[in-house]
Amino acid sequence: MKFHINPLASDILISIYAVATLYLRFKFENTAEVSPINSIVMGVCFVVIIWVLIKLKVLNPNWFGLLKSKKA
């Protein structure tokens, strides 16, 4: 049995995740001397986590209804 999260909850979780990771990155980069390459790698890692969860169909984003779904 696969674990699925409904579209509205997925949208909310992705939004909270994005805001929290941006906050943590800015806070960490201000307190520690972080090079731009390390910052980019950290950002890519955070994005890859969300991308994998979407590809595995754990998160099912609806993008708050902004994108129209393709109908055959």
C-alpha positions in Angstrom: 0.0 0.0 0.0 1.4 3.3 -1.0 1.2 6.4 1.1 -0.6 9.3 -0.7 -1.3 12.8 0.5 -4.3 14.7 -0.9 -3.5 17.7 -3.2 -4.4 20.5 -0.9 -2.4 19.0 2.0 0.5 18.5 -0.5 0.4 22.1 -1.5 0.4 23.3 2.1 3.3 20.9 3.0 5.4 22.0 0.1 4.8 25.7 0.9 5.8 25.2 4.5 8.8 23.2 3.5 10.0 25.8 1.0 9.6 28.7 3.5 11.3 26.7 6.3 14.2 25.6 4.2 14.8 29.2 2.9 14.7 30.5 6.5 17.2 27.8 7.6 19.5 28.5 4.7 19.5 32.2 5.2 20.0 31.8 9.0 22.8 29.2 8.5 24.6 31.3 5.8 24.5 34.4 8.0 26.0 32.7 11.1 28.6 30.6 9.2 30.9 31.6 6.4 29.4 29.6 3.6 30.7 29.7 0.1 28.3 30.3 -2.8 28.9 26.7 -4.1 27.9 25.2 -0.7 24.8 27.4 -0.7 23.8 26.2 -4.2 24.4 22.5 -3.3 22.3 22.9 -0.1 19.5 24.5 -2.1 19.6 21.7 -4.8 19.5 19.0 -2.1 16.4 20.6 -0.5 14.7 20.8 -4.0 15.6 17.2 -4.8 13.9 15.9 -1.6 10.6 17.5 -2.7 11.1 16.4 -6.4 11.6 12.7 -5.3 8.5 12.8 -3.1 6.5 14.1 -6.0 7.9 11.5 -8.4 7.1 8.7 -5.9 3.5 10.1 -5.8 3.7 10.6 -2.1 3.0 14.3 -2.6 0.3 15.2 -5.2 0.5 18.9 -5.7 -2.3 20.8 -7.3 -0.3 24.1 -7.2 -3.3 25.7 -5.5 -5.3 25.3 -8.8 -3.0 27.6 -10.7 -2.1 25.1 -13.5 -4.8 23.5 -15.6 -4.7 19.8 -15.8 -4.3 18.1 -19.2 -7.4 16.2 -20.3 -7.3 13.7 -23.1 
